[in-house]
Amino acid sequence: MIILVSILVYLNTKKIENFIVQNQELSIIIYIISWMILPIFLFPVPILAFIGGAMFGLILGTIYTMIGAMINIILMYYIGKFLSLEKLKIKIEDSFMAVLILRFIPIVPYNALNYACGFLKIGLKNYILASFVGIIPGTIILINLGKNVLNFGSKEFNLGVFYLLLLTIISLGLKKWHSQSSLSR
Protein backbone atom coordinates (compact mmCIF):
# COMPACT_ATOMS: atom_id res chain seq x y z
CA MET A 1 0.00 0.00 0.00
CA ILE A 2 2.83 2.40 0.90
CA ILE A 3 4.56 1.60 -2.39
CA LEU A 4 1.33 2.33 -4.32
CA VAL A 5 0.89 5.69 -2.60
CA SER A 6 4.55 6.50 -3.26
CA ILE A 7 4.08 5.80 -6.96
CA LEU A 8 0.90 7.91 -7.11
CA VAL A 9 2.60 10.79 -5.32
CA TYR A 10 5.60 10.52 -7.63
CA LEU A 11 3.44 10.51 -10.78
CA ASN A 12 1.29 13.42 -9.62
CA THR A 13 3.89 15.50 -7.81
CA LYS A 14 3.50 18.63 -9.93
CA LYS A 15 -0.29 18.54 -9.73
CA ILE A 16 -0.17 18.08 -5.96
CA GLU A 17 2.44 20.82 -5.53
CA ASN A 18 0.40 23.23 -7.66
CA PHE A 19 -2.78 22.51 -5.70
CA ILE A 20 -1.00 23.03 -2.37
CA VAL A 21 0.62 26.29 -3.50
CA GLN A 22 -2.65 27.65 -4.86
CA ASN A 23 -4.77 26.41 -1.94
CA GLN A 24 -2.44 26.35 1.04
CA GLU A 25 -5.01 26.90 3.80
CA LEU A 26 -7.45 24.45 2.22
CA SER A 27 -4.66 21.85 1.85
CA ILE A 28 -3.83 22.13 5.54
CA ILE A 29 -7.48 21.81 6.54
CA ILE A 30 -8.03 18.79 4.25
CA TYR A 31 -4.91 17.12 5.65
CA ILE A 32 -5.85 17.67 9.30
CA ILE A 33 -9.45 16.54 8.69
CA SER A 34 -8.11 13.46 6.91
CA TRP A 35 -6.09 12.67 10.03
CA MET A 36 -9.13 13.26 12.23
CA ILE A 37 -11.46 10.97 10.25
CA LEU A 38 -9.68 8.38 8.11
CA PRO A 39 -8.07 6.37 10.95
CA ILE A 40 -11.53 5.85 12.46
CA PHE A 41 -12.23 3.67 9.42
CA LEU A 42 -8.88 1.86 9.83
CA PHE A 43 -7.06 3.77 7.09
CA PRO A 44 -3.33 3.08 7.52
CA VAL A 45 -1.82 6.07 9.30
CA PRO A 46 1.73 5.62 7.93
CA ILE A 47 0.32 6.55 4.52
CA LEU A 48 -1.16 9.76 5.94
CA ALA A 49 2.19 10.60 7.53
CA PHE A 50 4.04 9.94 4.26
CA ILE A 51 1.63 12.27 2.48
CA GLY A 52 2.14 14.94 5.16
CA GLY A 53 5.89 14.77 4.69
CA ALA A 54 5.60 14.92 0.91
CA MET A 55 3.10 17.80 1.02
CA PHE A 56 4.39 19.99 3.84
CA GLY A 57 7.95 18.91 4.68
CA LEU A 58 9.35 17.77 8.02
CA ILE A 59 8.45 20.66 10.36
CA LEU A 60 5.00 21.67 9.10
CA GLY A 61 4.12 18.06 8.24
CA THR A 62 4.90 17.03 11.82
CA ILE A 63 2.89 19.92 13.30
CA TYR A 64 -0.19 19.30 11.12
CA THR A 65 0.04 15.55 11.71
CA MET A 66 0.24 15.97 15.48
CA ILE A 67 -2.81 18.26 15.46
CA GLY A 68 -4.92 15.87 13.39
CA ALA A 69 -3.63 12.76 15.16
CA MET A 70 -4.33 14.11 18.65
CA ILE A 71 -7.90 15.02 17.71
CA ASN A 72 -8.30 11.56 16.15
CA ILE A 73 -6.83 9.84 19.21
CA ILE A 74 -9.47 11.47 21.42
CA LEU A 75 -12.32 10.68 18.98
CA MET A 76 -11.31 7.02 18.71
CA TYR A 77 -10.88 6.75 22.48
CA TYR A 78 -14.46 7.90 23.02
CA ILE A 79 -15.76 5.58 20.30
CA GLY A 80 -13.97 2.69 22.02
CA LYS A 81 -15.32 3.79 25.39
CA PHE A 82 -18.85 4.02 23.96
CA LEU A 83 -18.55 0.48 22.59
CA SER A 84 -17.10 -0.98 25.80
CA LEU A 85 -18.92 -3.43 27.97
CA GLU A 86 -20.05 -2.08 31.32
CA LYS A 87 -19.20 -5.36 33.06
CA LEU A 88 -15.64 -5.36 31.72
CA LYS A 89 -13.30 -4.56 34.60
CA ILE A 90 -9.66 -4.82 33.55
CA LYS A 91 -7.17 -2.92 35.66
CA ILE A 92 -3.97 -1.88 33.93
CA GLU A 93 -1.53 -0.87 36.64
CA ASP A 94 0.67 1.67 34.91
CA SER A 95 -1.59 2.78 32.07
CA PHE A 96 0.65 5.73 31.16
CA MET A 97 3.72 3.54 30.67
CA ALA A 98 1.72 0.81 28.91
CA VAL A 99 0.27 3.26 26.37
CA LEU A 100 3.61 5.05 25.98
CA ILE A 101 5.52 1.87 25.19
CA LEU A 102 2.84 0.66 22.79
CA ARG A 103 2.86 4.05 21.03
CA PHE A 104 6.63 3.82 20.57
CA ILE A 105 6.38 0.46 18.78
CA PRO A 106 5.72 1.22 15.09
CA ILE A 107 4.24 -2.22 14.42
CA VAL A 108 1.43 -1.81 16.98
CA PRO A 109 -1.66 -0.74 15.02
CA TYR A 110 -2.43 2.89 15.83
CA ASN A 111 -6.14 2.44 15.17
CA ALA A 112 -6.55 -0.66 17.34
CA LEU A 113 -4.69 0.92 20.25
CA ASN A 114 -6.97 3.98 20.15
CA TYR A 115 -10.10 1.86 20.31
CA ALA A 116 -8.63 -0.52 22.91
CA CYS A 117 -7.70 2.28 25.32
CA GLY A 118 -11.26 3.59 25.26
CA PHE A 119 -12.72 0.08 25.42
CA LEU A 120 -10.53 -0.76 28.43
CA LYS A 121 -11.40 2.59 30.05
CA ILE A 122 -7.82 3.72 30.50
CA GLY A 123 -7.80 7.17 32.12
CA LEU A 124 -8.15 9.90 29.51
CA LYS A 125 -5.41 12.11 30.98
CA ASN A 126 -2.77 9.32 30.98
CA TYR A 127 -3.93 8.16 27.56
CA ILE A 128 -3.66 11.60 25.93
CA LEU A 129 -0.31 12.45 27.51
CA ALA A 130 1.26 9.05 26.76
CA SER A 131 -0.15 9.13 23.23
CA PHE A 132 1.20 12.61 22.56
CA VAL A 133 4.70 11.76 23.77
CA GLY A 134 4.60 8.29 22.26
CA ILE A 135 3.69 9.25 18.70
CA ILE A 136 6.30 12.00 18.34
CA PRO A 137 9.27 9.78 17.34
CA GLY A 138 7.31 7.67 14.85
CA THR A 139 5.59 10.74 13.42
CA ILE A 140 8.87 12.52 12.77
CA ILE A 141 10.40 9.42 11.20
CA LEU A 142 7.38 8.74 8.93
CA ILE A 143 7.04 12.41 7.95
CA ASN A 144 10.75 12.43 7.08
CA LEU A 145 10.31 9.31 4.95
CA GLY A 146 7.38 10.97 3.18
CA LYS A 147 9.42 14.11 2.62
CA ASN A 148 12.13 12.00 1.00
CA VAL A 149 9.88 9.50 -0.79
CA LEU A 150 10.81 10.96 -4.17
CA ASN A 151 14.48 10.48 -3.27
CA PHE A 152 14.10 6.73 -2.73
CA GLY A 153 17.54 5.29 -2.02
CA SER A 154 19.04 8.64 -1.04
CA LYS A 155 21.05 9.05 2.17
CA GLU A 156 18.12 10.89 3.81
CA PHE A 157 15.59 8.22 2.84
CA ASN A 158 17.86 5.37 3.97
CA LEU A 159 18.53 7.18 7.24
CA GLY A 160 14.75 7.43 7.80
CA VAL A 161 14.39 3.66 7.24
CA PHE A 162 17.28 3.07 9.66
CA TYR A 163 15.63 5.26 12.31
CA LEU A 164 12.33 3.40 11.86
CA LEU A 165 14.08 0.07 12.42
CA LEU A 166 16.02 1.50 15.37
CA LEU A 167 12.81 2.82 16.95
CA THR A 168 11.22 -0.62 16.56
CA ILE A 169 14.18 -2.40 18.18
CA ILE A 170 14.47 0.09 21.06
CA SER A 171 10.71 -0.03 21.65
CA LEU A 172 10.61 -3.81 21.78
CA GLY A 173 13.55 -3.78 24.19
CA LEU A 174 11.77 -1.20 26.36
CA LYS A 175 8.62 -3.35 26.32
CA LYS A 176 10.59 -6.41 27.41
CA TRP A 177 12.36 -4.46 30.17
CA HIS A 178 9.07 -3.00 31.43
CA SER A 179 7.41 -6.43 31.41
CA GLN A 180 10.28 -7.93 33.43
CA SER A 181 10.32 -5.06 35.93
CA SER A 182 6.54 -5.39 36.36
CA LEU A 183 6.88 -9.10 37.08
CA SER A 184 9.53 -8.51 39.73
CA ARG A 185 7.23 -6.19 41.73
N, C-alpha and C positions, 0 to 999 in steps of 0.2 A: 504494500500500500504506500509506504514512504517513497519507494522508488517511482511508483506511478505519479505521485504528487510532484516529485522532483522533476520528472520528465515534463509534466504539464507546465510547471512553473518555468522551466527552461525554455520551452517552446513559445510561451506567451509572455516572456519577460517584458518586452517593450510595451505590450498592451497593458500589462499590470502596472508597470512604472508610470505610464501616461495617465492611467486612471487615478493612481494615488497622487500624483503631482497636481492634477486638475481638481481632485476632490479629496483633499487631505483630511479635513474634519470628518467627512462622511466615511472615508476609509478607516479612520480610527474608531468611529462609532460602530461600523459593521464588524470590525475585528473584535472589539470588546464584547459586543452582543453575541457574536459567534462563540466566544469563550464562555459566556454566561449560559448559553442554551445548548449548543451541540453536545457537550459531554453528558448532559442529562439523558440523551438518547444513545449513549455509549460510543459516540464518535471518538476515534483515537486522538488523544490530546497531543502526542508528539507531532502529529501532522499540523495541528494548529500552531504549535510553537515554531516548527520549521517555517511555516508561512509568515509568522510574525517576524522572524529573523530576516527572511528574504524581503519582506515589505518595508520594515521599519529600521532594520539594523539592530545591533546588540543592545544599546542603551534604551532607546524608545521601545523596541520590541519587548524587552524585559519589563519595562514599566507597564505597557499596555496589557501584556500577558498577565502580570501579577494582579492588575485591577480586575480583569475579566475572570481570572481563575479564582480569586478570593470571593467574588460575588457568587460564582458557580459553586464553590465549596460549601458556602452557607446554604444555597438553594438545595443542593443535593443532600446535605445533612438533614434539613427539615423534611424533605421527601422521604428519606430513610426513616426518620423518626415517626412520621405520619404512618408509614407502612409497618412499623414495628408491632410486635405482639405485647399486649399489656402484661401478660404473665411471664414474659421473658425477663429473667433477673440474672444477668451475667455481670460480675464485678471484675473490672480490669483495674488492677492495683495502681500502676503508674501509667495512666492513660496518656499523659503528655508525652512521656518517653516512648510509649508504644506507637503512638501516631507519628511522632518525629522520626523514629527509625524506619517505619514503613514508608514514610514520605521520601526518605533519602534513597530508598531502593528503587531504581528506575524500572525494574521488572514487575513491581507490584502495581496492579491496575488502579490508576487514579480514580476512575469512575466507581469501581467496586468499593474502594476504601471510603469514598465519600458517603455512599449509601450505608455501608456497614457501620460507620461511626454514628450515624443517626439512628440506625436500627438498634444498635447496642446501647444507645443512650449515653454515649460518652459526653462528658461535660462540654458545653459549647465553648467556654472560654479556653480550656486546654486544647480542644480540637482546633479552634481557629489559630491560636498562637503556634501550636506545633505544626500545623499545616503551612502557615506563612513561612516560618523558618525552614521547614523541611522541603518546600518546593523551590526555594531560591537556587540551590546548586544545580538541580536538574533543569530548571527553567533557563538559567544562563547558558548551560551547556547546549541544550536543544536550540535555543535562539541562535547561538553562535554557529551551530551546524547549519541551520536554515540560512543564516547570513552568507555562509560559504558554500551553499549547496551547488552553486554554479561553478565553483572552483573545486569540484570533486577531485580528490587526489592531491590537492595543494597542502602545503605545510599546515595552514590554519585549519583546514577541514580534518586532516589526519590528527591534529592535536585535539580537536573537538571529540573525535571518536575515542582517542586515548583517554581523555578526561571522563567520558561517559563510562568506559570500562573501569577506570580507576574508582569512580564514584560507586559503581556496582560492587566492586570487590571490598572497598572500605565499608560500605553499608552492610554487606553480608557479614563482615567481620564484627562490626558493631552490634548487629543483631545477635550473633552467637555469643559475644561477650556479655551483652545484657541478659540473655537467657540464662547463662551460667551464673551470673551474679544474682539473678532473681531466685534461682534454685538454692543457692547457698544461704539465703536469708531464712 
